Amino acid sequence: MGESGVPTIDLQEFPGQKLRRACEEWGCFRLVNHNICLTLMADMKRVVRSLLDLPFDVKKRNLDVIAGSGYMAPSQANPLYEALGLYDMGSSQAVETFCSQLDASPYQREVIEMYAKAIHGVAKDVARKLAESLGLSGDYFESWACQFRINKYNFTPETIGSSGVQIHTDSGFLTILQDDENVGGLEVMNPSGVYVAVDPEPGTLLINLGDIATVMIRVPVFAYLFQ
């Protein structure tokens, strides 16, 4: 565990009950040995920065099939937050549309396609292992949409200490976060109900349970509804 106490899960150790315990007690964990190469992770960060530096007129082309899955400009509720996204990165057509909307270069397209495929694979692997820890088997998550978001927090010296985004829970099943290696700020609630800082750890991913997974873990019988 890191200083914050957030559990660390090694994806290659068939974590089973350790994974379930981390989910029940914390609702989040650090993932290591996830098989996404460090070079690809670094390349994706460079692409993310370049896309979010695009002119507003280009970014607003990023529309998607449901509200909130495309471009989100800073708002009154979240004045420092900005994001691009698509509804399902498991769909090659959706990824292609996303790249076309933003006039992505061949290099950017290649990185986005590789990263989307890799993260989608990790999501399915973690979800499968979580289901197995509950005594379930089968590809429950194979056809689930996997939303992809790239986020930017527009801090200035005057806004340091402000919230980047409102306190919230995630509405989906799992959130996989590649956090910024240079800037922290993320906080999660520990088992005692106290918010603690979760500092970045290079080369790792932070996994957060969404509302759907929380129901599945806290009330395991509900998991059978996904068959």
Accessible surface in RSA format (square Angstrom, percent):
REM  Atomic radii and reference values for relative SASA: ProtOr
REM  Chains: A
REM  Algorithm: Lee & Richards
REM  Probe-radius: 1.40
REM  Slices: 20
REM RES _ NUM      All-atoms   Total-Side   Main-Chain    Non-polar    All polar
REM                ABS   REL    ABS   REL    ABS   REL    ABS   REL    ABS   REL
RES MET A   1   162.11  83.9  94.62  62.6  67.48 160.7  75.72  64.4  86.38 114.4
RES GLY A   2    31.35  38.7   0.00   N/A  31.35  38.7  21.42  58.8   9.92  22.2
RES GLU A   3   182.16 104.6 136.80 103.5  45.35 108.0  65.65 127.0 116.50  95.1
RES SER A   4    29.95  25.3   9.42  12.6  20.53  47.3  13.17  28.0  16.78  23.5
RES GLY A   5    16.43  20.3   0.00   N/A  16.43  20.3  16.37  44.9   0.07   0.1
RES VAL A   6     3.82   2.5   3.04   2.7   0.79   1.9   3.04   2.6   0.79   2.1
RES PRO A   7     8.94   6.5   8.51   7.8   0.43   1.6   8.94   7.4   0.00   0.0
RES THR A   8    40.16  28.6  36.92  37.4   3.24   7.7  29.42  39.5  10.74  16.2
RES ILE A   9     0.61   0.3   0.61   0.5   0.00   0.0   0.61   0.4   0.00   0.0
RES ASP A  10    25.56  17.9  22.48  22.4   3.08   7.3   8.35  19.6  17.21  17.2
RES LEU A  11     5.85   3.3   3.96   2.8   1.89   4.7   3.96   2.8   1.89   5.1
RES GLN A  12    85.24  47.7  67.97  49.7  17.27  41.1  34.10  72.6  51.14  38.8
RES GLU A  13   118.76  68.2  95.58  72.3  23.18  55.2  35.60  68.9  83.16  67.9
RES PHE A  14   167.49  83.8 148.93  92.2  18.57  48.3 151.13  91.6  16.36  46.8
RES PRO A  15    16.67  12.1   2.37   2.2  14.29  52.0   8.45   7.0   8.22  51.1
RES GLY A  16    27.57  34.0   0.00   N/A  27.57  34.0  24.90  68.3   2.67   6.0
RES GLN A  17   113.05  63.2 108.17  79.1   4.88  11.6  59.41 126.5  53.64  40.7
RES LYS A  18    98.30  48.0  94.76  58.1   3.53   8.4  55.77  50.2  42.53  45.3
RES LEU A  19     2.16   1.2   2.16   1.5   0.00   0.0   2.16   1.5   0.00   0.0
RES ARG A  20    59.78  25.1  59.78  30.5   0.00   0.0   6.28   8.6  53.50  32.4
RES ARG A  21   119.58  50.2 118.69  60.5   0.89   2.1  39.53  54.0  80.05  48.5
RES ALA A  22     3.92   3.6   1.04   1.6   2.88   6.6   3.33   4.7   0.59   1.6
RES CYS A  23     1.98   1.5   0.00   0.0   1.98   4.7   0.00   0.0   1.98   2.1
RES GLU A  24    67.81  38.9  55.70  42.1  12.10  28.8  17.05  33.0  50.76  41.4
RES GLU A  25    94.17  54.1  78.31  59.2  15.86  37.8  29.97  58.0  64.19  52.4
RES TRP A  26    37.70  15.1  19.97   9.7  17.74  41.6  15.97   8.5  21.73  35.3
RES GLY A  27    15.46  19.1   0.00   N/A  15.46  19.1  14.36  39.4   1.10   2.5
RES CYS A  28     1.50   1.1   1.50   1.7   0.00   0.0   0.67   1.7   0.83   0.9
RES PHE A  29     0.74   0.4   0.74   0.5   0.00   0.0   0.74   0.5   0.00   0.0
RES ARG A  30     4.11   1.7   4.11   2.1   0.00   0.0   3.63   5.0   0.48   0.3
RES LEU A  31     0.41   0.2   0.41   0.3   0.00   0.0   0.41   0.3   0.00   0.0
RES VAL A  32    41.01  27.0  40.30  36.5   0.71   1.7  41.01  35.6   0.00   0.0
RES ASN A  33    82.48  56.9  66.68  64.4  15.80  38.0  12.67  30.5  69.81  67.5
RES HIS A  34    10.42   5.7   5.99   4.2   4.44  11.3   5.04   5.2   5.39   6.3
RES ASN A  35   129.24  89.1  87.34  84.4  41.90 100.9  35.27  84.9  93.97  90.8
RES ILE A  36    10.06   5.7   2.06   1.5   8.00  19.3   4.21   3.0   5.85  15.9
RES CYS A  37    75.21  56.9  62.12  69.3  13.09  30.8  47.67 120.8  27.54  29.7
RES LEU A  38   118.97  66.3 112.05  80.2   6.92  17.4 112.38  78.9   6.59  17.7
RES THR A  39    92.39  65.7  86.58  87.8   5.81  13.8  54.54  73.3  37.85  57.2
RES LEU A  40    15.04   8.4  13.46   9.6   1.58   4.0  15.04  10.6   0.00   0.0
RES MET A  41     5.58   2.9   5.58   3.7   0.00   0.0   5.56   4.7   0.02   0.0
RES ALA A  42    40.15  36.9  35.61  55.0   4.54  10.3  38.63  54.4   1.52   4.0
RES ASP A  43    24.15  16.9  24.15  24.0   0.00   0.0   0.00   0.0  24.15  24.1
RES MET A  44     5.25   2.7   5.25   3.5   0.00   0.0   5.25   4.5   0.00   0.0
RES LYS A  45    32.37  15.8  30.87  18.9   1.49   3.6  30.21  27.2   2.15   2.3
RES ARG A  46   131.92  55.4 125.37  63.9   6.55  15.6  63.02  86.1  68.90  41.8
RES VAL A  47     2.51   1.7   1.03   0.9   1.48   3.6   2.51   2.2   0.00   0.0
RES VAL A  48    26.18  17.2  26.18  23.7   0.00   0.0  26.18  22.7   0.00   0.0
RES ARG A  49   115.18  48.4 110.80  56.5   4.38  10.4  64.01  87.5  51.17  31.0
RES SER A  50    46.66  39.4  35.23  47.0  11.42  26.3  40.59  86.4   6.06   8.5
RES LEU A  51     1.60   0.9   1.60   1.1   0.00   0.0   1.60   1.1   0.00   0.0
RES LEU A  52     4.94   2.7   3.34   2.4   1.59   4.0   3.34   2.3   1.59   4.3
RES ASP A  53   102.05  71.5  71.32  71.0  30.73  72.7  28.90  68.0  73.15  73.0
RES LEU A  54    46.36  25.8  40.70  29.1   5.67  14.2  42.22  29.7   4.15  11.2
RES PRO A  55    86.11  62.8  74.25  67.7  11.87  43.1  86.02  71.0   0.09   0.6
RES PHE A  56   110.06  55.1 102.50  63.5   7.56  19.7 102.50  62.1   7.56  21.6
RES ASP A  57    93.05  65.2  87.49  87.1   5.56  13.1  27.71  65.2  65.35  65.2
RES VAL A  58    21.99  14.5  21.99  19.9   0.00   0.0  21.99  19.1   0.00   0.0
RES LYS A  59    17.52   8.5  17.52  10.8   0.00   0.0   0.54   0.5  16.98  18.1
RES LYS A  60   103.67  50.6  94.83  58.2   8.84  21.0  51.50  46.4  52.18  55.6
RES ARG A  61   106.78  44.8  95.69  48.8  11.09  26.4  45.41  62.1  61.37  37.2
RES ASN A  62     1.37   0.9   0.83   0.8   0.54   1.3   0.00   0.0   1.37   1.3
RES LEU A  63   130.77  72.8 124.97  89.4   5.79  14.6 126.18  88.6   4.59  12.3
RES ASP A  64    50.17  35.1  16.75  16.7  33.42  79.0   8.42  19.8  41.75  41.6
RES VAL A  65   112.24  73.9  76.57  69.3  35.67  85.9  84.28  73.2  27.96  75.8
RES ILE A  66    82.36  46.9  72.55  54.1   9.81  23.6  79.56  57.3   2.80   7.6
RES ALA A  67   110.06 101.2  69.98 108.0  40.08  91.2  82.25 115.8  27.80  73.7
RES GLY A  68    42.06  51.9   0.00   N/A  42.06  51.9  24.68  67.7  17.38  38.9
RES SER A  69     0.10   0.1   0.00   0.0   0.10   0.2   0.00   0.0   0.10   0.1
RES GLY A  70     7.36   9.1   0.00   N/A   7.36   9.1   3.72  10.2   3.64   8.2
RES TYR A  71    37.44  17.5  12.63   7.2  24.81  64.6   9.48   7.1  27.96  34.5
RES MET A  72    73.46  38.0  68.86  45.6   4.60  10.9  66.03  56.1   7.43   9.8
RES ALA A  73    44.48  40.9  29.37  45.3  15.11  34.4  29.37  41.4  15.11  40.0
RES PRO A  74    63.69  46.4  41.90  38.2  21.79  79.2  42.41  35.0  21.29 132.3
RES SER A  75    55.36  46.8  42.91  57.3  12.44  28.7  46.04  98.0   9.32  13.1
RES GLN A  76   183.78 102.8 151.53 110.7  32.25  76.8  63.52 135.2 120.27  91.2
RES ALA A  77    58.69  54.0  35.76  55.2  22.93  52.2  44.80  63.1  13.89  36.8
RES ASN A  78    24.03  16.6  22.64  21.9   1.40   3.4   2.42   5.8  21.62  20.9
RES PRO A  79    79.31  57.8  67.50  61.5  11.80  42.9  68.53  56.6  10.77  66.9
RES LEU A  80    20.27  11.3  20.13  14.4   0.14   0.4  20.13  14.1   0.14   0.4
RES TYR A  81    23.10  10.8  22.87  13.0   0.23   0.6  11.87   8.9  11.23  13.8
RES GLU A  82    10.40   6.0  10.40   7.9   0.00   0.0   0.37   0.7  10.03   8.2
RES ALA A  83     0.00   0.0   0.00   0.0   0.00   0.0   0.00   0.0   0.00   0.0
RES LEU A  84     0.00   0.0   0.00   0.0   0.00   0.0   0.00   0.0   0.00   0.0
RES GLY A  85     0.45   0.6   0.00   N/A   0.45   0.6   0.37   1.0   0.09   0.2
RES LEU A  86     4.05   2.3   4.05   2.9   0.00   0.0   4.05   2.8   0.00   0.0
RES TYR A  87    81.79  38.2  81.43  46.3   0.37   1.0  41.39  31.1  40.40  49.8
RES ASP A  88    34.09  23.9  34.09  33.9   0.00   0.0   7.42  17.5  26.67  26.6
RES MET A  89    10.34   5.4   4.43   2.9   5.91  14.1   4.43   3.8   5.91   7.8
RES GLY A  90    37.99  46.9   0.00   N/A  37.99  46.9   6.29  17.3  31.70  71.0
RES SER A  91    37.51  31.7  30.11  40.2   7.40  17.0  23.81  50.7  13.70  19.2
RES SER A  92    99.08  83.7  82.75 110.4  16.33  37.6  54.64 116.4  44.43  62.2
RES GLN A  93   120.76  67.5 117.87  86.1   2.89   6.9  59.29 126.2  61.47  46.6
RES ALA A  94    25.65  23.6  16.63  25.7   9.02  20.5  23.48  33.1   2.18   5.8
RES VAL A  95     5.99   3.9   5.99   5.4   0.00   0.0   5.99   5.2   0.00   0.0
RES GLU A  96    68.24  39.2  67.82  51.3   0.42   1.0  32.79  63.4  35.44  28.9
RES THR A  97    57.61  41.0  54.01  54.8   3.60   8.6  44.93  60.4  12.67  19.2
RES PHE A  98     2.82   1.4   1.49   0.9   1.33   3.5   2.48   1.5   0.33   1.0
RES CYS A  99     0.41   0.3   0.14   0.2   0.26   0.6   0.29   0.7   0.11   0.1
RES SER A 100    51.42  43.5  40.04  53.4  11.38  26.2  31.18  66.4  20.24  28.4
RES GLN A 101    36.20  20.2  29.15  21.3   7.05  16.8  20.88  44.4  15.32  11.6
RES LEU A 102     2.24   1.2   0.38   0.3   1.86   4.7   0.38   0.3   1.86   5.0
RES ASP A 103    96.13  67.3  70.41  70.1  25.72  60.8  33.99  80.0  62.14  62.0
RES ALA A 104     8.83   8.1   0.30   0.5   8.52  19.4   0.41   0.6   8.42  22.3
RES SER A 105    44.94  38.0  39.09  52.2   5.85  13.5  40.23  85.7   4.71   6.6
RES PRO A 106   115.88  84.5 106.96  97.5   8.92  32.4 110.72  91.4   5.16  32.1
RES TYR A 107   110.75  51.7 104.93  59.7   5.82  15.1 100.94  75.9   9.81  12.1
RES GLN A 108    30.64  17.1  30.64  22.4   0.00   0.0   4.36   9.3  26.28  19.9
RES ARG A 109    56.49  23.7  56.49  28.8   0.00   0.0  25.07  34.3  31.42  19.0
RES GLU A 110    98.60  56.6  95.96  72.6   2.64   6.3  28.46  55.0  70.15  57.3
RES VAL A 111     6.44   4.2   6.44   5.8   0.00   0.0   6.44   5.6   0.00   0.0
RES ILE A 112     0.41   0.2   0.41   0.3   0.00   0.0   0.41   0.3   0.00   0.0
RES GLU A 113    80.60  46.3  73.47  55.6   7.13  17.0  26.79  51.8  53.81  43.9
RES MET A 114    98.60  51.1  90.84  60.1   7.76  18.5  84.08  71.5  14.52  19.2
RES TYR A 115    13.39   6.3  13.39   7.6   0.00   0.0   7.28   5.5   6.12   7.5
RES ALA A 116     1.68   1.5   1.68   2.6   0.00   0.0   1.68   2.4   0.00   0.0
RES LYS A 117   168.73  82.3 157.88  96.9  10.85  25.8 106.07  95.5  62.66  66.7
RES ALA A 118    28.27  26.0  14.63  22.6  13.64  31.0  25.54  36.0   2.73   7.2
RES ILE A 119    11.09   6.3  11.09   8.3   0.00   0.0  11.09   8.0   0.00   0.0
RES HIS A 120    28.77  15.7  28.77  20.0   0.00   0.0  14.08  14.5  14.69  17.1
RES GLY A 121    32.57  40.2   0.00   N/A  32.57  40.2  27.29  74.9   5.28  11.8
RES VAL A 122     8.43   5.5   6.24   5.6   2.19   5.3   7.58   6.6   0.84   2.3
RES ALA A 123    16.31  15.0  15.05  23.2   1.26   2.9  15.33  21.6   0.98   2.6
RES LYS A 124    54.40  26.5  52.25  32.1   2.15   5.1  23.51  21.2  30.89  32.9
RES ASP A 125    29.19  20.4  28.89  28.8   0.30   0.7   7.96  18.7  21.23  21.2
RES VAL A 126     1.35   0.9   1.35   1.2   0.00   0.0   1.35   1.2   0.00   0.0
RES ALA A 127     3.33   3.1   3.33   5.1   0.00   0.0   3.33   4.7   0.00   0.0
RES ARG A 128    91.98  38.6  91.93  46.9   0.05   0.1  26.49  36.2  65.49  39.7
RES LYS A 129    24.41  11.9  23.15  14.2   1.26   3.0   7.13   6.4  17.29  18.4
RES LEU A 130     0.75   0.4   0.75   0.5   0.00   0.0   0.75   0.5   0.00   0.0
RES ALA A 131     1.17   1.1   1.17   1.8   0.00   0.0   1.17   1.6   0.00   0.0
RES GLU A 132    94.34  54.2  77.55  58.7  16.79  40.0  27.12  52.5  67.22  54.9
RES SER A 133     8.93   7.5   0.00   0.0   8.93  20.6   3.90   8.3   5.03   7.0
RES LEU A 134    21.79  12.1   1.25   0.9  20.54  51.6   3.45   2.4  18.34  49.3
RES GLY A 135    67.88  83.7   0.00   N/A  67.88  83.7  36.11  99.1  31.76  71.1
RES LEU A 136    10.40   5.8   5.22   3.7   5.17  13.0   7.55   5.3   2.85   7.7
RES SER A 137    91.73  77.5  76.95 102.7  14.78  34.0  41.89  89.2  49.83  69.8
RES GLY A 138    44.41  54.8   0.00   N/A  44.41  54.8  34.23  93.9  10.18  22.8
RES ASP A 139   106.35  74.5  76.62  76.3  29.73  70.3  18.83  44.3  87.52  87.3
RES TYR A 140    33.75  15.8  19.62  11.2  14.13  36.8  18.40  13.8  15.35  18.9
RES PHE A 141    15.32   7.7  12.40   7.7   2.92   7.6  12.40   7.5   2.92   8.4
RES GLU A 142    95.77  55.0  82.38  62.3  13.39  31.9  42.79  82.8  52.98  43.3
RES SER A 143   107.67  91.0  72.56  96.8  35.11  80.9  53.36 113.6  54.31  76.1
RES TRP A 144    76.87  30.8  66.58  32.2  10.30  24.2  53.53  28.5  23.34  37.9
RES ALA A 145    46.96  43.2  17.30  26.7  29.66  67.5  17.65  24.8  29.31  77.6
RES CYS A 146    23.62  17.9  19.89  22.2   3.72   8.8   7.80  19.8  15.82  17.1
RES GLN A 147    83.26  46.6  57.19  41.8  26.07  62.1  17.41  37.1  65.85  49.9
RES PHE A 148    14.22   7.1  13.10   8.1   1.11   2.9  14.22   8.6   0.00   0.0
RES ARG A 149    62.42  26.2  39.45  20.1  22.96  54.7  39.43  53.9  22.99  13.9
RES ILE A 150     8.87   5.0   5.25   3.9   3.62   8.7   8.87   6.4   0.00   0.0
RES ASN A 151    59.29  40.9  35.33  34.1  23.96  57.7   5.84  14.1  53.45  51.7
RES LYS A 152    69.71  34.0  65.82  40.4   3.88   9.2  44.47  40.0  25.23  26.9
RES TYR A 153    91.57  42.8  71.86  40.9  19.71  51.3  52.05  39.1  39.52  48.7
RES ASN A 154    47.06  32.5  37.92  36.6   9.14  22.0  29.85  71.8  17.20  16.6
RES PHE A 155    75.61  37.8  47.72  29.6  27.89  72.6  47.79  29.0  27.82  79.6
RES THR A 156    62.10  44.2  57.58  58.4   4.52  10.8  58.97  79.2   3.13   4.7
RES PRO A 157   118.18  86.1  93.97  85.7  24.21  88.0  99.28  82.0  18.90 117.4
RES GLU A 158   149.69  85.9 112.25  84.9  37.45  89.2  71.05 137.4  78.64  64.2
RES THR A 159    34.88  24.8  34.00  34.5   0.88   2.1  34.88  46.9   0.00   0.0
RES ILE A 160   128.96  73.4 104.85  78.1  24.11  58.1 105.06  75.7  23.90  64.9
RES GLY A 161    80.83  99.7   0.00   N/A  80.83  99.7  41.54 114.0  39.29  88.0
RES SER A 162    58.51  49.4  38.92  51.9  19.58  45.1  23.68  50.4  34.82  48.8
RES SER A 163    83.49  70.5  60.71  81.0  22.78  52.5  30.41  64.8  53.08  74.4
RES GLY A 164    16.03  19.8   0.00   N/A  16.03  19.8   5.89  16.2  10.13  22.7
RES VAL A 165    46.37  30.5  36.11  32.7  10.27  24.7  37.59  32.7   8.78  23.8
RES GLN A 166   104.30  58.3  97.62  71.3   6.68  15.9  31.27  66.6  73.03  55.4
RES ILE A 167   141.04  80.3 110.58  82.4  30.46  73.4 116.70  84.0  24.34  66.0
RES HIS A 168   113.26  61.9  79.63  55.3  33.63  86.0  67.14  69.2  46.12  53.7
RES THR A 169   106.10  75.5  83.71  84.9  22.38  53.3  71.50  96.0  34.60  52.3
RES ASP A 170    33.60  23.5  29.69  29.5   3.91   9.2  12.69  29.9  20.91  20.9
RES SER A 171    91.94  77.7  78.22 104.4  13.72  31.6  42.05  89.5  49.90  69.9
RES GLY A 172    34.50  42.5   0.00   N/A  34.50  42.5  30.97  85.0   3.53   7.9
RES PHE A 173    18.36   9.2  13.24   8.2   5.11  13.3  13.24   8.0   5.11  14.6
RES LEU A 174    33.76  18.8   5.48   3.9  28.28  71.1   6.03   4.2  27.73  74.6
RES THR A 175    49.10  34.9  45.99  46.6   3.11   7.4  39.20  52.7   9.90  15.0
RES ILE A 176    35.72  20.3   6.92   5.2  28.81  69.4   6.92   5.0  28.81  78.2
RES LEU A 177    56.01  31.2  55.02  39.4   0.99   2.5  56.01  39.3   0.00   0.0
RES GLN A 178    34.83  19.5  12.46   9.1  22.37  53.3   9.70  20.7  25.12  19.1
RES ASP A 179    18.89  13.2  15.02  14.9   3.87   9.1  13.85  32.6   5.04   5.0
RES ASP A 180    56.52  39.6  47.89  47.7   8.63  20.4  21.10  49.7  35.42  35.3
RES GLU A 181    83.23  47.8  61.70  46.7  21.53  51.3  10.48  20.3  72.74  59.4
RES ASN A 182   129.87  89.6  92.14  89.0  37.73  90.8  29.55  71.1 100.32  97.0
RES VAL A 183    93.67  61.6  84.23  76.3   9.44  22.7  87.11  75.7   6.56  17.8
RES GLY A 184    43.30  53.4   0.00   N/A  43.30  53.4  14.42  39.6  28.88  64.7
RES GLY A 185    70.72  87.2   0.00   N/A  70.72  87.2  39.46 108.3  31.26  70.0
RES LEU A 186    66.32  36.9  56.17  40.2  10.14  25.5  61.67  43.3   4.65  12.5
RES GLU A 187   100.94  58.0  82.32  62.3  18.62  44.3  15.21  29.4  85.74  70.0
RES VAL A 188    22.64  14.9  18.98  17.2   3.67   8.8  22.64  19.7   0.00   0.0
RES MET A 189    96.43  49.9  84.21  55.7  12.23  29.1  52.85  44.9  43.58  57.7
RES ASN A 190    29.80  20.6  24.95  24.1   4.86  11.7   1.05   2.5  28.75  27.8
RES PRO A 191    82.37  60.0  42.80  39.0  39.57 143.8  50.57  41.8  31.80 197.7
RES SER A 192    95.09  80.4  59.17  79.0  35.92  82.8  31.48  67.0  63.61  89.1
RES GLY A 193    42.03  51.8   0.00   N/A  42.03  51.8  19.27  52.9  22.76  51.0
RES VAL A 194    86.05  56.6  82.86  75.0   3.19   7.7  86.05  74.8   0.00   0.0
RES TYR A 195    95.88  44.8  75.48  42.9  20.40  53.1  61.31  46.1  34.57  42.6
RES VAL A 196    30.82  20.3  26.06  23.6   4.76  11.5  30.82  26.8   0.00   0.0
RES ALA A 197    54.79  50.4  44.70  69.0  10.09  22.9  44.70  62.9  10.09  26.7
RES VAL A 198     5.44   3.6   3.36   3.0   2.08   5.0   3.52   3.1   1.92   5.2
RES ASP A 199    89.70  62.8  83.19  82.8   6.51  15.4  26.31  61.9  63.39  63.2
RES PRO A 200    31.19  22.7  16.28  14.8  14.91  54.2  16.28  13.4  14.91  92.7
RES GLU A 201    64.79  37.2  62.38  47.2   2.41   5.7  24.52  47.4  40.27  32.9
RES PRO A 202    96.84  70.6  78.01  71.1  18.83  68.5  78.84  65.1  18.01 111.9
RES GLY A 203    19.48  24.0   0.00   N/A  19.48  24.0   7.41  20.3  12.08  27.1
RES THR A 204    13.84   9.8  11.88  12.0   1.96   4.7  11.88  16.0   1.96   3.0
RES LEU A 205     0.48   0.3   0.48   0.3   0.00   0.0   0.48   0.3   0.00   0.0
RES LEU A 206     5.10   2.8   4.75   3.4   0.35   0.9   4.75   3.3   0.35   0.9
RES ILE A 207     0.00   0.0   0.00   0.0   0.00   0.0   0.00   0.0   0.00   0.0
RES ASN A 208    41.38  28.5  41.38  40.0   0.00   0.0  13.06  31.4  28.31  27.4
RES LEU A 209    13.45   7.5   2.87   2.1  10.58  26.6   2.87   2.0  10.58  28.5
RES GLY A 210     0.81   1.0   0.00   N/A   0.81   1.0   0.81   2.2   0.00   0.0
RES ASP A 211    60.80  42.6  58.54  58.3   2.26   5.3  28.07  66.1  32.73  32.6
RES ILE A 212    69.96  39.8  66.21  49.3   3.75   9.0  69.61  50.1   0.35   1.0
RES ALA A 213     0.00   0.0   0.00   0.0   0.00   0.0   0.00   0.0   0.00   0.0
RES THR A 214    44.72  31.8  43.95  44.6   0.77   1.8  32.72  43.9  12.00  18.1
RES VAL A 215    64.18  42.2  62.24  56.3   1.94   4.7  64.18  55.8   0.00   0.0
RES MET A 216     1.84   1.0   1.62   1.1   0.23   0.5   1.78   1.5   0.06   0.1
RES ILE A 217     4.22   2.4   0.87   0.7   3.35   8.1   0.87   0.6   3.35   9.1
RES ARG A 218   152.09  63.9 123.75  63.1  28.34  67.5  48.00  65.6 104.09  63.1
RES VAL A 219    61.06  40.2  60.35  54.6   0.71   1.7  61.06  53.1   0.00   0.0
RES PRO A 220    50.55  36.8  49.55  45.2   1.00   3.6  49.55  40.9   1.00   6.2
RES VAL A 221    98.11  64.6  90.91  82.3   7.20  17.4  93.03  80.8   5.08  13.8
RES PHE A 222    89.91  45.0  89.23  55.3   0.68   1.8  89.77  54.4   0.14   0.4
RES ALA A 223     1.02   0.9   0.27   0.4   0.75   1.7   0.27   0.4   0.75   2.0
RES TYR A 224   114.53  53.5 103.53  58.9  10.99  28.6  71.63  53.8  42.89  52.9
RES LEU A 225   140.33  78.2 111.35  79.7  28.98  72.9 115.62  81.2  24.71  66.5
RES PHE A 226    63.51  31.8  45.05  27.9  18.46  48.0  50.21  30.4  13.31  38.1
RES GLN A 227   136.35  76.2  74.47  54.4  61.88 147.3  50.42 107.3  85.93  65.2
END  Absolute sums over single chains surface
CHAIN  1 A    12217.9       9494.6       2723.3       7055.1       5162.8
END  Absolute sums over all chains
TOTAL         12217.9       9494.6       2723.3       7055.1       5162.8
